[in-house]
Amino acid sequence: MFTTRDGALGAAALVAGAVGAYFFWPAGVAVGVTMKAPGAAGFLISKAAFLANPQLYFQILRTAGAAAAAAAFAL
């Protein structure tokens, strides 16, 4: 069962991922390289953002779900 602390960590990870994706967005668009999101069938994410911080991607995937992780690392 999730506790308030787990929810806070998930929210913090989501915000951190969104901020990271914001800063990596120009690099992903300029190169145009995407990849299939691991563990999130059907989603494409920025390869540069994923390679910069794969641990954050998987943390968001576990805590907030596939859609949130893919959105945080989207182009």
ABEGO torsion letter per residue (X at the ends): XBBAAAAAAAAAAAAAAAAAAAAAAAAAAAAGBBBBBBGBBGBBBBAAAAAABAAAAAAAAAAAEAAAAAAAABX
